[in-house]
């Protein structure tokens, strides 16, 4: 196989790898540019609607627009985010702008123990990507984070290194060629230049 064919094949492979990395970055980070928050499903409480390891994209909504039967994502406590289905909307008796939600996981036999305050509502899921959550969860925490950074660095090196070597090789080929002088005569073997015509002296 010729070097040019190998180079073309590698260029195609490297382009695909770069495109995959860019696509993954857009799915994990770029979604926030559109006002979406990205979360990983870590349990099977919402099977089969949201499978374990899925990535869900959550859009912020007005708590007063949420109705029973909808799925919401909320802060269960300071460190835990949950996604469950609303089985009942409970208005606040003193403040009409405040509501609470009684929730339940689709795969759970019983409802959740406490009501979800509207202040803890993060939004409602708009779409999901199965299994991508495993990747997101891995690269967002050590050692996966270090592996992702190292992998990206190696990919950049592999993409640009062949071009560097190719330019270096072309430079050596050009410097190794024997050229002709401007008057068409070949350079002398011993390094001496061809005799030049006598110049007229001007006083």
C-alpha angles and dihedrals in degrees: 000000000000121000090242091057092048090049093050091049092050091047090055092047094047091048091053092049092049091048091052092050092049091047091050091049091051092049093049103035109009092064089071089065086067094050096262126134119212123219136172121231105232101175139042097238091114098044128171094017093055117017123214110270094028123135114229127197114214126201122201114246139181107266091221090062095056114106136192111279095036123114118238136187115219145161107268090185137335093292104026131077119195135188116205139147122264111239096174139011111217115198119214111251094216103034119041091195091063125076135172129209130220106210140189136183113242090233095043122097095215139037122262115275099241139033120257113236116223089239088065094053113116098179143268127295113252099184142347140213115211119233095358088103090070089060094044093048091048099050094043093064134046131297090022091053091058092046091052093049092047091047092051091050092050091048092053090050093049091048097052101029097076090054091051092051091045092054091045091052093049090051092054091049092052093048091049095056120101110230134189129249120253090261092056098253121128119242116264118261093232092052095255117136123237117269112273122219118259113267120226114246117236122202 
